[in-house]
C-alpha cells in the first residue's frame, strides 16, 4: 500500500517537472504532499500559460463584411452630352441633348442667384372695347343739330334737306330709339300764335322726312312756343329762337 502511494507521488512529481532522483527522494517523505500540491499547481499554471501564449499567436478570424440588401433599380439611360462649342456673342450656340430639342444658349439668360433674376413685368391687360349701342350713338349725332326758320314760316330751307335725310337714315337704323322733334318760336307776336307755329314747324320737319323716303314711325312732334328760348335780347337775335331741334330717347322711356 505504501509502495503504491509512493509510486503515485513520484508520477505526479515527474509531471510537475522534477527529475527521477528528486521525485524518488521526495516521494514518501512528509514534505512530499505539500510539494506535490505545489508541483501540480505549478504544472497547471505552466500549462495554462502555454495555452494562452498559443492562443495569442493564432491569427484573428476575418470578420465577414456586412452587405446591405438593396433593391435593384433599373438603370435609366443617361443622355449623352455633346460638348458645346464656344458661345459667340453674335449668334446663339445650341447644346444638343439626346431625344430633346436643341436649346439656344444665346437666348437663355444666365441666372446665378435670386438677385440676378429678371424682374417680373406685368403685362397690362388690354381694355375691352366698350360696347356703345345705337341709342347712345344717335344721341351724340343729333346733339346740337338745329334747323332755323324764317319769321312766321314753318317751311324748312332747301339747304337743310341733305342733313335732315342723313339724320333720318341713322334713326331708322336704330329700332331702339325714338326721336322727338321739338318746334320753337320767338317771343314776338301773340303767344297762342307762336305756340301754333312751333307745332307746325315740328310737323313740317317730319313731313319733309317722309317726303325724302324716311319711315317716320319712330318720330314724335311737340311745339313749345316761345317758352324755351336760346337767347333773349334784341329782335335781331330772335332768329336763333325760331328753330327745330331733336331729342333722342330709348323706346319705353318717357319723353
Secondary structure as UniProt FT lines:
FT   HELIX           2..15
FT   TURN            16..17
FT   HELIX           20..26
FT   TURN            27..28
FT   TURN            30..31
FT   HELIX           32..56
FT   STRAND          94..95
FT   TURN            98..99
FT   STRAND          103..104
FT   HELIX           105..107
FT   HELIX           114..116
FT   HELIX           134..142
FT   TURN            143..144
FT   STRAND          146..148
FT   TURN            151..152
FT   HELIX           158..160
FT   HELIX           161..172
FT   TURN            175..176
FT   STRAND          177..183
FT   HELIX           191..211
FT   TURN            212..213
FT   HELIX           216..218
FT   STRAND          219..223
FT   TURN            225..226
FT   HELIX           235..237
FT   HELIX           238..241
FT   STRAND          243..250
FT   TURN            251..252
//
